[in-house]
Amino acid sequence: MKSISTVLSLCFVLGCLLQASSQPNVIIILTDDQGYGDLSIHGNPILETPHLDALHGESVRFTDFHSAPVCTPSRGQLLTGRDAMRNGAWSWAFGHEMIHGSNKTMADVFRENGYRTGHFGKWHLGDNYPYRPGDKGFDETISHGGAATHQTPDYWQNDNFDDYFRHKDGSYRKHEGYVTDVWFDLSIDFMSRCQKAEQPFFLYLPTNAPHSPHYIDDTYVEPYLGTGKAAKFFGMIANLDENIGRLDAFLKESGLSENTILIFMSDNGATAGYGIFNAEMRGKKMGYYEGGHRVPCFIRWPNGKFGDPRDIGELTQMQDIFPTLIDFCDLKTDTETLLKFDGTSLAALLTGTLEKLPSRKLVVQWSPLDYPDYGHAAVLWGNWRLVHDKELYNIARDPAQKDDIGYLYPEIVSSMQSHYADWWETVKPVVSIYSRIGIGGAENPSRLSCFEWTKKTNTKVNVTGQSKSVMPGKKVNGSWMLDVVKAGTYRIELLRYPKEADFPMAAAYPETKREYRTFPECKALPIARARLKIGTFDGTVAVAKSDKAAEFEVELPEGEVEMRTWLLDASGEELCGAYYAEVERL
């Protein structure tokens, strides 16, 4: 596979240089939880997406294009050109949601080649140094924390309206307006400034829409009120579609459109719209059947000489985008990065100089566990799908994957199992490595949340929402895996609520009512003491009813360390771990 990518890259780069008078700009729009069937152009009988339909009509469409079945792995695959299980970001939390430092990202390479790099929207590849967007090649970045606007790493009680978003310097600043509108406003401003400075740009625009929480102005929901729980989900897509139309109008009015590569994709398969329309596919987000990881991919570049808009049915994947853009933008990078790619360039397919890719087998795998299960994956080979290392389907004849025909084709099953077994041996050394948060270095202080607790030490806490973890005060706990960047004296504050909540640890946080959301009361806990264990230090301090944090000072040597906390009652009984911690080298 690597040789295929290298050969196509070398053969095609000269042709790319002749096609454009200057390096093209690049925009990647990656939506969140929008399945293949969540577009009207793909046959959805209820949802209306006129601007996406128009983009579809102007683009080359890859109709057998695959992501991972969940958020983070898809994003890591896109930005590194490598399989999720190989780049480190193979889960969605628990210390396995960050790209390992040895992997260059797309943003790194674009910036090295003179591009201005911008990221506005979701990140979900690490909220701390050295995994933040600014650490991974982006000149400008504004984002929410975690996987969605209500999760524990995010700013307290963000709800999609007038939220506080994180800037490159680590500060959170309020941005007026609806969240998706804000991402597109920031993106258009970024492109305008780059155009004025006559600097090519790489814009990564990963929206959190239409991921939950499904909070959206009622005017977008009204056309879909008969669809039950999908109504707000469809409303978020309608708003997203409107913003894509607005961005496209800007590109055409500004004259940027002709020499801008615009890519539209989604990060995984069906979610809230699954029961209404799933394009005849089986499965949804998190699963290994086709509906979990086959996603839309539209690519438009008027200067690229793509020929007529059309469908391309070749088996393709997220990992292919990076090597494709290296070809089209004539990006120079080191040989090691090129040889690491699991993806292959699609440039020749897009321009029509190649009709088919050489045969290849792809593996789709992620895990919600601390260590992935062998065989809990899908292997793709042409029209063949091997699911869970035993079920065989031919999606050309059976797109809904109803009939397991492995017993009819044992040689096909064996070939795909062998490929998976060989692939597994190459990723096995990587998947057990935690991506450790660096403290006391470029990010100081570091804000930690239970989102990064290791699954091994935490099997019960719900990290998907602030209310679900902080409110109940369940007896849950976990460890943070850290890397002390510089030895020294550290102040470590343990908190139940994040600092911006500015509230006593033991107190009940009152119910908060907003126009589109009510945040439930977080109940009182009889917190009287707090314990911290980090490295060789193990200490306990008293917590008064008015205390907002429990503070420790600890001497830490440089190197890897595990940190665990406990919030205790007066008798020393464990109540829970500290959901948040702030770590600062003094």
C-alpha positions in Angstrom: 0.0 0.0 0.0 2.8 2.4 0.8 4.4 1.6 -2.5 1.2 2.4 -4.3 0.9 5.8 -2.6 4.6 6.6 -3.3 4.4 5.7 -7.0 1.1 7.6 -7.6 2.6 10.6 -5.8 5.7 10.7 -7.9 4.0 10.1 -11.2 1.3 12.6 -10.6 2.9 15.6 -9.0 4.2 17.1 -12.3 0.7 17.0 -13.7 -0.7 18.8 -10.7 1.8 21.6 -11.1 0.6 22.2 -14.6 -3.0 22.4 -13.7 -3.0 25.4 -11.3 -1.2 28.7 -11.7 -0.5 28.8 -8.0 -0.8 26.5 -5.0 -4.5 26.0 -4.3 -6.2 26.8 -1.1 -7.7 23.9 0.8 -10.9 23.7 2.9 -12.0 20.5 4.7 -15.5 20.5 6.1 -16.0 17.6 8.5 -19.4 17.3 10.0 -20.1 15.3 13.1 -22.5 12.3 13.3 -24.1 13.0 9.9 -24.7 9.7 8.3 -24.5 8.9 4.6 -28.3 9.0 4.4 -28.6 12.4 6.1 -28.7 14.4 2.9 -31.6 14.9 0.5 -29.4 14.1 -2.5 -28.7 10.7 -1.1 -32.4 9.9 -1.0 -33.5 11.1 2.5 -37.3 11.6 2.1 -37.7 14.2 4.8 -34.5 16.2 5.2 -33.8 19.1 2.9 -30.2 20.0 2.2 -30.2 22.3 -0.9 -26.7 23.7 -0.5 -25.1 20.3 0.1 -27.0 19.0 -2.9 -25.6 21.9 -5.0 -22.1 21.1 -3.8 -22.7 17.5 -4.7 -23.7 18.5 -8.2 -20.4 20.4 -8.7 -18.1 17.8 -7.2 -16.5 14.4 -7.8 -18.1 12.1 -5.2 -16.5 9.0 -3.7 -19.5 6.7 -3.1 -17.6 3.9 -1.3 -15.7 6.2 1.1 -15.0 5.1 4.7 -14.3 6.7 8.0 -14.0 5.1 11.4 -17.3 4.3 13.2 -16.7 7.1 15.8 -15.4 10.7 16.1 -11.8 10.7 17.2 -10.4 7.8 15.1 -11.7 9.4 11.9 -10.2 12.8 12.8 -6.8 11.2 13.5 -6.9 9.2 10.3 -7.7 12.3 8.3 -5.0 14.4 9.7 -2.2 11.8 9.7 -3.0 9.6 6.7 -2.6 6.6 9.0 -4.9 4.0 10.5 -6.4 5.0 13.9 -4.9 2.0 15.6 -1.4 3.0 14.3 -1.5 6.8 15.1 -2.6 6.4 18.7 -6.0 8.1 18.5 -8.1 4.9 18.4 -10.7 5.7 21.1 -12.8 8.7 22.0 -11.5 9.3 25.6 -9.6 7.6 28.4 -6.1 8.6 27.2 -6.4 7.0 23.8 -7.9 9.9 21.9 -4.7 11.8 21.1 -2.4 11.5 18.1 1.0 10.2 19.2 3.8 12.8 18.9 5.8 10.9 16.3 3.1 11.6 13.7 3.1 14.7 11.5 -0.3 16.1 10.8 -1.7 17.6 7.6 -1.5 21.1 9.3 2.2 20.6 10.1 3.0 19.9 6.5 0.9 22.7 5.1 2.5 25.2 7.4 6.0 23.9 6.5 5.0 24.7 2.9 4.1 28.3 3.4 0.3 27.9 4.1 -1.6 29.7 6.8 -3.3 27.0 8.8 -6.7 27.6 10.6 -8.9 25.4 12.6 -12.4 26.4 13.8 -14.8 23.9 15.5 -14.5 20.5 17.1 -11.1 19.0 17.8 -11.5 15.9 20.0 -7.8 14.9 19.7 -6.7 16.1 23.1 -7.4 19.1 25.2 -3.9 19.5 26.7 -0.3 19.9 25.6 1.1 18.5 23.4 -2.1 17.4 21.7 -4.0 20.7 21.2 -4.6 22.1 17.7 -1.9 24.7 18.1 0.6 21.9 19.1 -0.4 20.0 15.9 0.4 22.6 13.2 -2.4 25.2 13.4 -1.5 28.9 13.3 -5.0 29.8 14.4 -7.5 27.7 16.3 -10.8 28.3 18.2 -12.6 25.2 19.5 -14.8 23.7 22.2 -13.4 21.0 24.5 -14.0 17.3 24.4 -16.3 15.7 21.9 -19.3 18.1 22.3 -20.2 21.4 23.8 -21.5 19.9 27.0 -18.8 17.5 28.0 -16.5 17.7 31.0 -13.4 19.1 29.1 -15.6 21.9 27.7 -16.4 25.3 29.4 -18.9 25.0 32.2 -22.5 24.9 30.9 -21.9 25.7 27.2 -25.1 24.9 25.3 -24.5 25.9 21.6 -25.6 29.5 22.1 -23.3 32.4 23.1 -20.6 29.9 24.3 -17.1 30.2 25.5 -14.5 28.7 23.2 -10.8 27.9 23.6 -8.3 30.0 21.7 -4.7 29.0 20.9 -3.3 30.7 24.0 -5.6 28.4 26.1 -8.0 31.2 27.2 -11.7 30.8 26.8 -13.6 33.7 25.3 -17.3 34.3 24.7 -18.5 34.2 21.1 -22.0 35.5 20.5 -24.3 33.5 18.3 -25.2 29.9 17.5 -22.2 27.6 17.5 -22.3 26.5 13.9 -22.8 30.1 12.7 -19.7 31.0 14.8 -17.5 28.4 13.2 -18.4 29.6 9.7 -18.0 33.3 10.7 -14.5 32.6 12.0 -13.7 30.6 8.9 -14.8 33.3 6.5 -12.9 35.9 8.4 -9.8 33.7 8.3 -10.0 33.2 4.6 -10.6 36.9 4.0 -7.4 37.8 5.9 -5.4 35.2 4.1 -6.6 36.5 0.7 -5.8 40.0 1.7 -2.3 38.9 2.7 -1.9 36.9 -0.6 -1.2 33.8 1.4 -2.5 30.3 0.6 -4.5 28.8 3.4 -5.5 25.4 4.8 -8.8 25.6 6.6 -10.0 22.7 8.7 -13.6 23.3 9.6 -14.9 20.3 11.7 -18.4 21.3 13.0 -19.8 19.8 16.1 -23.2 19.7 14.3 -25.2 17.6 14.2 -23.7 15.8 17.2 -25.7 16.0 20.4 -26.7 18.0 22.4 -29.3 18.8 19.8 -29.9 22.4 20.7 -31.0 24.6 17.8 -33.4 27.5 17.2 -37.0 26.3 16.8 -37.2 27.8 13.3 -34.9 25.1 12.0 -36.8 22.4 13.8 -40.4 23.2 12.7 -40.2 21.5 9.3 -39.3 18.2 10.9 -41.6 18.1 14.0 -43.2 14.9 12.8 -39.9 13.0 13.0 -39.7 12.7 16.8 -36.3 12.8 18.3 -34.7 13.3 14.9 -36.4 16.8 14.5 -33.7 18.8 16.3 -31.0 16.6 14.7 -32.4 17.5 11.2 -32.8 21.1 12.3 -29.0 21.2 13.1 -28.3 19.8 9.6 -30.6 22.4 8.0 -28.6 25.2 9.8 -25.4 23.5 8.8 -26.5 23.4 5.2 -27.4 27.0 5.3 -23.9 27.9 6.5 -22.3 25.8 3.7 -24.3 27.8 1.3 -23.1 31.0 2.9 -19.4 29.8 2.8 -19.8 28.8 -0.9 -21.3 32.2 -1.7 -18.3 33.9 -0.1 -15.9 31.8 -2.1 -17.5 32.6 -5.4 -18.0 36.3 -4.7 -14.4 36.7 -3.4 -12.9 34.9 -6.4 -11.4 32.2 -4.2 -13.6 29.4 -5.5 -11.7 28.6 -8.7 -8.4 27.7 -7.0 -9.8 26.3 -3.7 -10.0 22.6 -3.1 -13.2 22.1 -1.1 -13.8 18.7 0.6 -17.0 17.8 2.4 -17.1 14.7 4.6 -18.7 13.3 7.8 -16.8 11.6 10.6 -18.9 8.4 11.0 -22.2 6.7 10.1 -25.8 7.2 11.1 -27.0 8.4 14.5 -30.3 10.2 15.2 -31.5 9.8 11.7 -30.9 6.1 11.5 -34.5 5.0 12.0 -35.8 7.3 9.3 -33.4 6.7 6.4 -30.0 5.0 6.2 -29.5 4.6 2.5 -30.4 0.9 2.6 -27.4 0.2 4.8 -27.2 -1.9 8.0 -25.6 -0.5 11.1 -24.9 2.9 12.6 -22.3 4.8 14.6 -19.9 2.7 16.6 -20.6 -0.4 14.6 -18.7 -2.3 11.9 -21.5 -2.8 9.4 -21.6 -0.5 6.4 -23.9 2.1 8.0 -21.3 2.7 10.7 -18.4 3.9 8.6 -19.5 4.6 5.0 -19.8 8.4 4.7 -20.2 11.0 2.1 -17.1 12.6 0.4 -17.4 15.4 -2.1 -14.3 17.1 -3.6 -14.5 20.2 -5.8 -11.7 22.1 -7.4 -12.6 24.1 -10.6 -8.9 24.6 -11.4 -8.1 21.0 -10.9 -9.4 19.8 -14.3 -11.5 17.1 -12.7 -13.8 16.8 -15.7 -17.5 16.5 -15.3 -18.9 16.0 -11.8 -19.4 12.3 -11.2 -19.5 9.4 -8.9 -16.4 7.3 -8.3 -17.1 3.9 -6.8 -13.6 2.9 -5.9 -13.0 1.7 -2.3 -11.5 4.8 -0.5 -10.9 6.0 3.0 -10.1 9.0 5.3 -6.4 8.1 5.1 -6.4 8.9 1.4 -7.0 12.6 1.8 -3.6 13.6 3.1 -1.5 12.0 0.3 -4.0 13.3 -2.2 -3.5 16.9 -1.0 0.3 16.4 -1.0 0.0 15.7 -4.7 -2.4 18.5 -5.6 -0.7 21.2 -3.6 2.9 20.0 -4.3 3.7 19.8 -0.6 7.2 18.9 0.3 7.7 16.7 3.4 10.1 14.2 4.8 10.3 10.7 3.5 9.5 9.2 6.8 6.0 10.8 6.8 5.3 9.7 3.3 6.3 6.1 4.1 4.1 6.0 7.1 0.9 6.6 5.1 -1.8 3.9 5.2 -3.7 5.9 2.6 -3.0 6.3 -1.1 -3.3 9.4 -3.3 -6.6 9.7 -5.2 -5.3 12.5 -7.4 -5.1 10.5 -10.6 -8.7 9.1 -10.0 -10.0 12.7 -9.6 -8.5 13.9 -12.8 -9.4 10.8 -14.7 -5.9 9.7 -15.6 -6.5 6.5 -13.6 -9.8 4.6 -13.7 -9.1 2.1 -10.9 -6.9 1.8 -7.9 -4.9 -1.4 -7.4 -6.7 -3.9 -5.3 -6.2 -3.3 -1.6 -7.6 -4.4 1.7 -8.5 -1.9 4.4 -9.1 -2.4 8.1 -11.7 -0.4 10.2 -11.2 -0.7 13.9 -11.6 1.4 17.1 -12.4 0.5 20.7 -14.3 1.8 23.7 -12.1 -0.4 25.9 -8.7 0.1 27.5 -7.3 -2.3 25.0 -9.0 -3.3 21.7 -10.4 -6.7 21.2 -8.8 -8.8 18.4 -11.2 -9.3 15.6 -13.6 -6.6 16.7 -13.2 -4.9 13.3 -14.2 -4.8 9.6 -12.0 -5.7 6.7 -12.9 -4.2 3.4 -11.8 -5.6 0.0 -13.6 -4.5 -3.1 -17.2 -5.4 -2.5 -16.3 -7.8 0.2 -16.8 -7.0 3.9 -15.5 -9.3 6.7 -17.2 -8.2 10.0 -16.0 -9.4 13.4 -13.4 -11.7 11.7 -16.1 -14.2 10.7 -19.1 -12.7 8.9 -18.7 -12.2 5.1 -20.9 -10.0 2.9 -20.9 -8.8 -0.7 -22.3 -5.4 -0.6 -22.8 -5.2 -4.4 -25.3 -8.0 -4.2 -26.4 -7.5 -0.6 -26.0 -3.8 0.4 -28.1 -4.3 3.6 -25.7 -7.0 4.7 -28.5 -9.5 5.5 -26.8 -12.7 4.3 -23.6 -14.0 5.8 -22.1 -16.0 2.9 -18.8 -16.9 4.4 -19.6 -20.6 4.1 -19.7 -20.2 0.3 -16.4 -18.4 0.0 -14.0 -19.9 2.6 -11.0 -18.8 0.5 -12.1 -15.1 0.6 -12.7 -15.3 4.4 -9.3 -16.9 4.9 -7.5 -14.2 2.8 -9.2 -11.4 4.7 -8.5 -13.0 8.0 -4.9 -13.4 7.1 -4.7 -9.7 6.1 -6.2 -8.7 9.4 -3.9 -10.9 11.4 -0.8 -9.4 9.7 -2.2 -5.9 10.2 -2.9 -6.5 13.9 0.8 -7.5 14.5 1.8 -4.1 13.2 -0.5 -2.1 15.5 -0.3 -4.3 18.6 2.8 -2.5 20.0 1.1 0.9 19.6 -2.4 0.4 21.1 -1.2 -0.1 24.7 0.6 3.2 24.8 -1.1 6.0 26.6 -0.8 9.5 25.3 0.3 11.4 28.4 -0.6 15.0 29.1 2.5 17.2 29.5 2.4 19.3 32.7 4.7 22.2 33.6 5.7 23.0 30.0 4.2 24.9 27.2 0.8 24.7 28.9 1.0 26.0 32.5 -1.3 25.6 34.3 -2.9 22.5 32.8 -6.6 22.0 33.2 -7.5 18.3 33.6 -10.9 16.6 33.5 -12.2 13.1 34.1 -12.5 12.7 30.3 -8.9 11.6 30.4 -9.2 9.1 33.2 -7.9 5.8 32.0 -10.5 3.2 31.2 -8.4 0.7 33.1 -8.9 2.6 36.4 -12.4 3.8 35.6 -15.2 1.6 34.4 -18.3 3.4 35.6 -18.0 7.2 35.2 -19.9 8.8 32.4 -17.7 11.5 30.8 -20.1 12.4 28.0 -21.8 15.3 29.8 -21.0 17.6 32.7 -24.3 17.0 34.3 -24.0 13.2 34.0 -20.6 13.1 35.7 -20.7 16.0 38.1 -24.3 16.1 39.1 -24.9 12.6 40.5 -21.7 12.5 42.6 -21.4 8.8 41.9 -18.6 6.8 43.6 -16.4 6.8 40.5 -12.7 7.4 40.1 -9.8 7.1 37.7 -6.2 8.0 37.0 -4.5 10.6 34.8 -1.4 9.5 33.0 0.9 12.5 32.9 4.4 13.5 31.8 6.2 16.1 33.9 7.9 18.2 31.3 10.0 20.1 33.8 11.0 19.2 37.4 9.9 21.6 40.1 7.3 22.6 42.7 3.8 22.1 41.5 0.5 23.4 42.8 -2.2 20.9 42.2 -5.8 21.9 42.9 -8.6 19.3 43.0 -12.1 20.4 42.1 -15.5 19.0 41.8 -16.7 21.8 39.5 -14.4 23.5 37.0 -12.8 26.8 38.0 -15.1 29.0 35.9 -18.1 27.6 37.8 -16.6 29.3 40.9 -18.6 27.2 43.3 -17.9 25.3 46.6 -17.0 21.7 46.1 -19.5 20.3 48.6 -22.4 22.5 47.6 -25.4 21.7 45.4 -25.0 23.7 42.1 -28.5 25.1 41.5 -30.6 24.3 38.4 -29.9 26.7 35.6 -32.6 27.5 33.0 -31.7 28.6 29.5 -34.0 29.2 26.5 -33.1 25.8 24.9 -31.8 23.8 27.8 -32.2 23.4 31.5 -29.1 22.3 33.4 -30.2 20.1 36.3 -29.1 20.7 39.9 -25.9 19.1 40.9 -26.5 17.6 44.3 -24.6 18.4 47.5 -21.8 16.0 48.6 -20.5 15.8 52.2 -16.9 16.4 51.1 -14.6 17.0 54.1 -11.2 15.8 52.9 -9.3 15.4 49.6 -6.5 13.0 48.9 -3.9 13.2 46.2 -1.5 10.5 45.1 1.1 11.4 42.4 4.4 9.6 42.0 5.8 9.1 45.5 3.6 11.7 47.1 0.4 10.6 48.9 -1.3 13.3 51.0 -4.6 14.4 52.4 -6.0 17.9 53.2 -9.1 19.1 54.9 -11.9 20.7 52.8 -14.2 23.3 54.3 -17.8 23.7 53.2 -16.8 27.0 51.5 -13.7 25.7 49.7 -13.9 25.7 45.9 -10.7 23.6 45.6 -8.4 21.4 47.6 -4.8 22.6 47.2 -1.5 20.7 47.4 2.1 21.6 46.7 4.3 18.8 45.5 7.9 18.4 44.3 7.9 16.4 41.0 10.9 15.1 39.1 10.9 15.1 35.3 9.3 12.1 33.7 6.2 10.0 33.4 3.8 9.8 36.4 0.3 8.6 37.3 -2.0 10.9 39.3 -5.1 9.7 41.2 -7.4 11.7 43.6 -10.1 11.0 46.1 -12.9 13.2 47.6 -13.8 11.9 51.1 -16.4 12.4 53.8 -15.6 13.1 57.4 -15.2 9.4 58.2 -12.7 9.0 55.3 -15.2 7.2 53.1 -14.6 7.7 49.4 -17.3 9.8 47.6 -15.7 10.1 44.2 -12.6 11.3 42.4 -12.0 14.9 41.7 -13.7 15.4 38.4 -11.3 18.3 37.6 -7.8 19.2 38.5 -5.5 22.2 37.8 -1.8 21.6 37.7 0.7 24.4 37.7 4.5 24.5 37.9 5.4 27.4 40.3 
